Amino acid sequence: MTLRKSQQPDDFTSRRVLILCGPHKGQEGVCVGRAADGKRWAVSPEGSNEVLQLVFEKEFGLLLDLSANPDNN
């Protein structure tokens, strides 16, 4: 699912994500905040101490739980 610019949240911190590229491709992770460059986001793959700097929509996407209340996504 692609969000339009007007629909994109300002902050992905603590959101569950899916990594779309690199050695962790296909793994879930958690966004831990905005990277220092202001363009990327710091993402920690699940079960790892690594922190990756990724671009939203190109290198990671948000995970949505369609069975949950939409306000919780």
N, C-alpha and C positions, 0 to 999 in steps of 0.2 A: 504494500500500500504506500503510495507516495502522497505526502502532504503538500498542499500548496503553500507558498510562502506565508500567506495570511493565516494558515492553520498551524504552522510550525510553532511548537512551544519555545519560549525564550530560554528555558533551562532544562536540560536532560539529566541533571544530577539525580542519582539514585534510580534512574529508569532502567529497566531490563532491555537489553539490546541483542541483536544478532549480528555477528561479525561477518562481513561479506567478502573479505579478501585476506590474502596473506596466509601464514602458517596456521592461524586460528580460524580460518574460513569455516563457516557452518556452526561455530560454537556460540553459545550464549555468553553474555557477560553483563557487567553493570557499568554504567557511565558514572564516573567519579567526579566529573566537573569539566569546565572549559580548560583547554590547554593554554599555555602562556602566549601563544601566537594569536589567540582570539578567533581563529578560523577552524581549529580542530577541537575535538573533544577527547578527554582522557577516558579510556575504556579499559577495564580490567577483565580479562577472560575468566570465566568461572573455573575455579580450581587452580588458579595461577596467581602468583605474586607480581606478574608483569603488569605494566601499565602501557597501553598502546595509545598513540595519538592518531585519531582517525577523523575523517571528514564524513559528516552526516549525509546519508542517502547514497554516497558513492562507496564508502568503505564500511558503514554500519547502518542498521535500521532499527527502529523501535519495535519491540515485541508487544503485541496487544493480546489480551485475554478476552476473547469474544464471548466467553461464558460468564464474565464478570459484569458488574455494573459499569456502564460506559464512563461514568465520572471517575472511576478508579484507574482507568487506563491512561 
